[in-house]
Amino acid sequence: VGVVAPYISRWYFAQVISGAEQALREAGLDLLLYNFSQLKGRARLFQHQLLKGRVYVLIVISTPPKEEEFDSMLSLGIPVALVGMHHQGFAGVAIDDVAGARTATQHLVNLGHKKIGLISGRPDDPLGLSVPQDRRRGFMQVLAENGIEWFPSREVFGDFTMQGASRAMDDLLARPARPTPIFALSD
């Protein structure tokens, strides 16, 4: 079973890969990991020649393929499962990141907060991960629905890493108009 993941060292991806590996091992199957953190690796991976004949099932973790990449996966003629996203024609499992962000942000608003800070992912993420975009969209929707003005100066990028989050928090707390709570797109 081929497993495609953009990162293997980040907690979320490591946990999903570990869970998949355990379930596959118990079923007597082997896991072949395809990891890419650079765009060149991604382009090479989704060419069906690289995967054809090597795997009989493909699991793609939180890496929204482009339409031509989906077409390439479909042309393999093997089952493909998506983790952390949905796409027509594929089996998938994911949480509703927009709804989760909406719930968390509405909770902060219900507590009376109007100066909410945001630690987000990079808007120019080369991998195009949907989770940061969806969570940010839910956050922004709640602010708009509650008539809370958004100031871009309340947002810093944490890059979904511990070091990035630490830098982002230090940055937010050093600002003269500090937010009262902070919503982080990742733990």
Residue frames as qw, qx, qy, qz and C-alpha x, y, z in Angstrom:
[[0.000, 0.893, 0.451, 0.000, 0.00, 0.00, 0.00],
 [0.425, 0.323, -0.012, 0.846, 1.49, 3.31, -1.06],
 [0.264, -0.825, -0.403, 0.295, 1.16, 6.21, 1.35],
 [0.385, 0.533, 0.100, 0.747, 1.76, 9.75, 0.10],
 [0.396, -0.823, -0.305, 0.270, 2.57, 12.44, 2.66],
 [0.324, 0.870, -0.097, 0.360, 4.17, 15.86, 2.30],
 [0.073, -0.681, 0.580, -0.442, 5.97, 15.57, 5.65],
 [0.783, -0.159, -0.601, 0.029, 6.94, 12.67, 7.87],
 [0.412, 0.046, -0.556, 0.721, 8.51, 14.55, 10.77],
 [0.312, -0.285, 0.111, -0.900, 5.48, 16.68, 11.67],
 [0.318, -0.051, 0.798, -0.510, 3.30, 15.23, 14.41],
 [0.710, 0.312, 0.214, -0.594, 0.02, 14.90, 12.50],
 [0.687, 0.485, -0.467, -0.273, 1.57, 13.15, 9.51],
 [0.148, 0.367, -0.889, 0.230, 3.69, 10.89, 11.70],
 [0.468, 0.019, 0.687, -0.556, 0.59, 9.83, 13.64],
 [0.779, 0.393, 0.019, -0.489, -1.44, 9.05, 10.52],
 [0.549, 0.508, -0.657, -0.092, 1.44, 7.13, 8.96],
 [0.074, -0.283, 0.880, -0.375, 2.03, 5.20, 12.18],
 [0.632, 0.147, 0.507, -0.568, -1.66, 4.27, 12.43],
 [0.764, 0.476, -0.226, -0.372, -1.77, 3.19, 8.80],
 [0.341, 0.493, -0.797, 0.067, 1.41, 1.15, 9.19],
 [0.307, -0.153, 0.824, -0.450, 0.03, -0.67, 12.24],
 [0.741, 0.298, 0.313, -0.515, -3.29, -1.49, 10.55],
 [0.679, 0.553, -0.416, -0.246, -1.53, -2.66, 7.39],
 [0.107, 0.439, -0.871, 0.193, 0.95, -4.79, 9.33],
 [0.503, 0.003, 0.714, -0.487, -1.93, -6.47, 11.19],
 [0.781, 0.455, 0.148, -0.401, -3.54, -7.20, 7.81],
 [0.800, -0.063, 0.484, 0.349, -0.28, -8.69, 6.48],
 [0.520, 0.788, 0.193, 0.267, 0.37, -5.79, 4.11],
 [0.592, -0.182, -0.008, 0.785, 3.43, -3.62, 3.61],
 [0.080, 0.946, 0.197, -0.246, 3.56, 0.16, 3.49],
 [0.607, 0.209, 0.208, 0.738, 5.60, 1.99, 0.87],
 [0.136, -0.822, -0.266, 0.485, 6.03, 5.64, 1.88],
 [0.448, 0.516, 0.267, 0.679, 6.23, 8.42, -0.68],
 [0.310, -0.772, -0.252, 0.494, 7.33, 11.59, 1.04],
 [0.451, 0.465, 0.205, 0.734, 7.87, 14.89, -0.67],
 [0.240, -0.760, -0.301, 0.523, 8.50, 18.30, 0.77],
 [0.086, -0.445, 0.347, 0.821, 9.55, 19.92, -2.49],
 [0.634, 0.515, 0.093, -0.570, 7.47, 20.58, -5.58],
 [0.371, 0.490, -0.723, -0.316, 9.82, 18.62, -7.86],
 [0.083, -0.079, 0.976, -0.185, 9.21, 15.48, -5.80],
 [0.499, 0.383, 0.526, -0.572, 5.48, 16.05, -5.97],
 [0.559, 0.567, -0.275, -0.539, 5.48, 16.42, -9.76],
 [0.265, 0.370, -0.881, -0.131, 7.52, 13.24, -10.16],
 [0.252, 0.018, 0.886, -0.390, 5.39, 11.29, -7.71],
 [0.563, 0.425, 0.439, -0.557, 2.03, 11.93, -9.32],
 [0.469, 0.445, -0.588, -0.486, 3.22, 10.77, -12.71],
 [0.921, -0.107, 0.135, -0.349, 1.56, 7.38, -12.92],
 [0.752, 0.420, -0.492, 0.127, 4.76, 5.73, -14.21],
 [0.043, 0.497, -0.680, 0.537, 6.34, 6.11, -10.77],
 [0.565, -0.172, 0.551, -0.589, 3.44, 4.42, -8.95],
 [0.846, 0.231, -0.214, -0.431, 2.24, 1.96, -11.59],
 [0.843, 0.164, -0.508, 0.060, 3.03, -1.63, -10.66],
 [0.266, 0.331, -0.648, 0.632, 4.60, -0.65, -7.34],
 [0.246, 0.041, 0.633, -0.733, 1.45, -0.28, -5.26],
 [0.119, -0.340, -0.882, -0.305, -1.99, -1.87, -5.36],
 [0.237, -0.843, -0.483, 0.014, -3.66, 0.72, -3.14],
 [0.350, 0.344, -0.124, 0.862, -2.80, 4.39, -2.57],
 [0.338, -0.790, -0.454, 0.237, -3.48, 6.52, 0.52],
 [0.324, 0.510, 0.014, 0.797, -2.93, 10.27, 0.10],
 [0.422, -0.602, -0.502, 0.455, -2.61, 12.27, 3.34],
 [0.114, -0.863, -0.219, 0.441, -3.64, 15.95, 3.40],
 [0.272, -0.329, 0.473, 0.771, -2.06, 16.72, 0.06],
 [0.569, 0.623, 0.361, -0.398, -4.75, 18.11, -2.21],
 [0.518, 0.019, 0.610, 0.599, -3.71, 16.98, -5.67],
 [0.254, 0.394, -0.225, -0.854, -4.29, 19.17, -8.68],
 [0.803, 0.319, 0.161, -0.476, -6.91, 17.96, -11.17],
 [0.651, 0.527, -0.532, -0.125, -4.28, 16.42, -13.46],
 [0.007, 0.371, -0.869, 0.327, -2.85, 14.59, -10.43],
 [0.647, 0.083, 0.548, -0.524, -6.29, 13.23, -9.55],
 [0.790, 0.474, -0.168, -0.350, -6.66, 12.13, -13.17],
 [0.365, 0.532, -0.760, 0.079, -3.26, 10.43, -12.97],
 [0.295, -0.200, 0.826, -0.436, -4.29, 8.57, -9.79],
 [0.763, 0.263, 0.301, -0.509, -7.57, 7.46, -11.37],
 [0.677, 0.549, -0.425, -0.242, -5.68, 6.16, -14.39],
 [0.062, -0.452, 0.872, -0.176, -3.76, 3.77, -12.13],
 [0.717, -0.103, -0.548, -0.418, -6.89, 1.64, -11.82],
 [0.466, -0.097, -0.768, 0.428, -6.28, 0.98, -8.12],
 [0.375, -0.806, -0.458, -0.013, -8.22, 2.02, -5.01],
 [0.305, 0.354, -0.227, 0.855, -7.23, 5.46, -3.75],
 [0.423, -0.739, -0.512, 0.115, -8.18, 6.77, -0.31],
 [0.179, 0.635, -0.116, 0.742, -7.80, 10.36, 0.86],
 [0.532, -0.525, -0.515, 0.421, -7.07, 11.33, 4.46],
 [0.239, -0.500, -0.161, 0.816, -7.77, 14.91, 5.52],
 [0.235, 0.335, -0.276, -0.870, -9.70, 15.85, 2.38],
 [0.621, 0.394, 0.653, -0.177, -12.54, 14.83, 0.09],
 [0.172, 0.411, -0.496, -0.745, -12.77, 14.72, -3.68],
 [0.815, 0.275, 0.122, -0.494, -15.46, 13.34, -5.94],
 [0.816, 0.403, -0.400, -0.107, -14.64, 9.84, -7.14],
 [0.428, 0.342, -0.725, 0.418, -12.39, 8.95, -4.19],
 [0.671, -0.569, -0.469, 0.076, -12.98, 7.44, -0.77],
 [0.267, 0.496, -0.315, 0.764, -11.97, 9.92, 1.91],
 [0.543, -0.654, -0.488, 0.200, -12.04, 10.77, 5.57],
 [0.288, 0.325, -0.143, 0.889, -11.63, 14.27, 6.96],
 [0.133, -0.589, -0.576, 0.552, -12.89, 16.61, 9.61],
 [0.192, 0.848, 0.359, 0.340, -14.77, 19.77, 8.73],
 [0.526, -0.093, -0.191, 0.824, -12.01, 22.32, 9.35],
 [0.083, -0.440, -0.182, -0.875, -14.25, 25.28, 8.52],
 [0.624, -0.598, -0.362, -0.349, -16.84, 24.19, 11.08],
 [0.751, -0.327, -0.355, 0.452, -14.18, 23.47, 13.71],
 [0.336, 0.103, -0.079, 0.933, -12.66, 26.92, 13.30],
 [0.298, -0.527, -0.291, -0.741, -16.11, 28.49, 13.37],
 [0.712, -0.555, -0.428, -0.040, -16.96, 26.74, 16.64],
 [0.650, -0.244, -0.261, 0.671, -13.70, 27.77, 18.32],
 [0.174, 0.224, 0.068, 0.957, -13.91, 31.37, 17.09],
 [0.424, -0.584, -0.377, -0.580, -17.58, 31.72, 18.05],
 [0.708, -0.489, -0.434, 0.268, -16.67, 30.53, 21.54],
 [0.452, -0.102, -0.140, 0.875, -14.13, 33.36, 21.83],
 [0.120, -0.373, -0.261, -0.882, -16.69, 35.87, 20.54],
 [0.591, -0.576, -0.496, -0.269, -19.31, 34.55, 22.99],
 [0.642, -0.402, -0.364, 0.542, -16.83, 35.21, 25.80],
 [0.054, -0.950, -0.175, 0.252, -16.83, 38.86, 24.71],
 [0.512, -0.382, 0.383, 0.667, -13.55, 39.00, 22.78],
 [0.511, 0.831, 0.163, -0.149, -13.26, 41.34, 19.81],
 [0.154, 0.833, -0.524, -0.095, -9.47, 41.69, 19.51],
 [0.939, -0.099, 0.330, 0.006, -8.70, 38.09, 18.49],
 [0.017, -0.683, 0.646, 0.342, -5.22, 37.26, 17.24],
 [0.941, 0.285, 0.060, -0.170, -4.56, 34.60, 14.63],
 [0.290, -0.536, 0.741, 0.281, -1.57, 32.30, 14.25],
 [0.822, 0.451, 0.115, -0.328, -1.98, 30.91, 10.76],
 [0.786, 0.021, 0.453, 0.420, -0.18, 29.00, 8.03],
 [0.176, -0.360, 0.365, 0.840, 1.59, 30.68, 5.15],
 [0.581, 0.591, 0.238, -0.506, -0.78, 32.05, 2.50],
 [0.490, 0.664, -0.475, -0.305, 1.75, 31.13, -0.19],
 [0.688, -0.274, 0.670, -0.062, 2.09, 27.47, 0.88],
 [0.255, 0.451, -0.682, -0.517, 3.64, 25.78, -2.16],
 [0.040, 0.049, 0.998, 0.025, 1.96, 22.46, -1.35],
 [0.414, -0.219, -0.355, -0.809, -1.50, 24.04, -1.32],
 [0.183, -0.210, -0.906, 0.318, -2.63, 22.31, 1.87],
 [0.273, -0.560, -0.477, -0.620, -6.33, 23.00, 2.41],
 [0.531, -0.531, -0.589, 0.298, -6.44, 22.75, 6.21],
 [0.282, -0.300, -0.196, 0.890, -4.93, 26.19, 6.93],
 [0.123, -0.149, -0.382, -0.904, -7.13, 27.83, 4.30],
 [0.458, -0.479, -0.677, -0.320, -10.29, 26.15, 5.60],
 [0.483, -0.513, -0.527, 0.475, -9.60, 26.99, 9.24],
 [0.172, -0.178, -0.010, 0.969, -8.78, 30.60, 8.38],
 [0.237, -0.297, -0.539, -0.752, -11.97, 30.84, 6.31],
 [0.491, -0.561, -0.666, -0.019, -14.08, 29.62, 9.27],
 [0.404, -0.400, -0.320, 0.758, -12.35, 32.12, 11.57],
 [0.041, -0.037, 0.210, 0.976, -12.99, 35.01, 9.17],
 [0.306, -0.438, -0.680, -0.502, -16.62, 34.00, 8.62],
 [0.454, -0.609, -0.595, 0.264, -17.38, 34.25, 12.35],
 [0.267, -0.325, -0.113, 0.900, -15.72, 37.64, 12.65],
 [0.099, -0.129, -0.443, -0.882, -17.76, 38.95, 9.71],
 [0.396, -0.494, -0.720, -0.285, -21.03, 37.47, 10.99],
 [0.472, -0.638, -0.475, 0.381, -20.49, 39.13, 14.37],
 [0.137, 0.956, 0.109, 0.236, -19.51, 42.51, 12.94],
 [0.627, -0.653, 0.189, 0.381, -15.97, 42.30, 14.28],
 [0.421, 0.867, -0.253, -0.086, -13.51, 44.32, 12.23],
 [0.935, -0.061, 0.099, 0.335, -10.44, 42.38, 11.12],
 [0.012, 0.929, -0.349, -0.124, -7.01, 43.95, 11.29],
 [0.865, 0.372, -0.310, 0.130, -4.28, 42.11, 9.36],
 [0.119, 0.650, -0.581, 0.475, -1.79, 43.21, 12.03],
 [0.685, -0.369, 0.451, -0.438, -3.41, 40.64, 14.35],
 [0.982, 0.175, 0.049, -0.058, -2.24, 37.75, 12.15],
 [0.088, -0.710, 0.685, 0.139, 1.17, 36.11, 12.20],
 [0.833, 0.279, -0.427, -0.215, 2.38, 33.00, 10.42],
 [0.625, -0.535, 0.542, -0.171, 3.32, 29.99, 12.50],
 [0.405, 0.484, -0.726, -0.274, 4.03, 27.59, 9.63],
 [0.927, -0.165, -0.155, -0.300, 2.40, 24.71, 11.56],
 [0.708, 0.183, -0.542, 0.414, 5.66, 24.03, 13.42],
 [0.596, -0.645, -0.349, 0.328, 6.62, 24.40, 17.10],
 [0.459, -0.203, 0.046, 0.864, 9.38, 26.88, 16.26],
 [0.019, 0.389, 0.425, 0.817, 7.10, 28.87, 13.96],
 [0.434, -0.716, -0.506, -0.208, 4.35, 28.98, 16.59],
 [0.584, -0.527, -0.247, 0.566, 6.79, 30.13, 19.27],
 [0.295, -0.005, 0.193, 0.936, 8.07, 32.95, 17.03],
 [0.161, -0.530, -0.526, -0.645, 4.50, 33.89, 16.09],
 [0.507, -0.716, -0.474, 0.076, 3.36, 34.04, 19.72],
 [0.502, -0.387, -0.093, 0.768, 6.36, 36.16, 20.72],
 [0.151, 0.212, 0.369, 0.892, 5.58, 38.48, 17.81],
 [0.304, -0.650, -0.544, -0.436, 1.91, 38.87, 18.75],
 [0.572, -0.679, -0.382, 0.256, 2.64, 39.45, 22.43],
 [0.478, -0.238, 0.018, 0.845, 5.28, 42.08, 21.63],
 [0.100, 0.507, 0.443, 0.733, 2.83, 44.24, 19.69],
 [0.062, -0.088, 0.332, -0.937, 1.43, 47.40, 21.30],
 [0.667, -0.029, 0.020, -0.745, -2.21, 46.46, 20.55],
 [0.036, -0.174, 0.983, -0.050, -2.08, 42.89, 21.84],
 [0.585, -0.239, -0.567, -0.529, -5.00, 40.58, 21.14],
 [0.572, -0.427, 0.424, -0.557, -6.97, 39.35, 24.14],
 [0.854, -0.080, 0.514, -0.022, -7.22, 35.70, 22.93],
 [0.152, 0.536, -0.676, -0.482, -5.35, 34.00, 20.11],
 [0.908, 0.228, 0.253, -0.245, -6.80, 31.43, 17.73],
 [0.150, -0.536, 0.755, 0.348, -4.11, 29.13, 16.34],
 [0.757, 0.321, -0.303, -0.481, -4.80, 27.11, 13.22],
 [0.789, 0.136, -0.591, 0.099, -2.68, 24.28, 14.60],
 [0.735, -0.677, -0.041, -0.012, -1.86, 23.00, 18.05]]
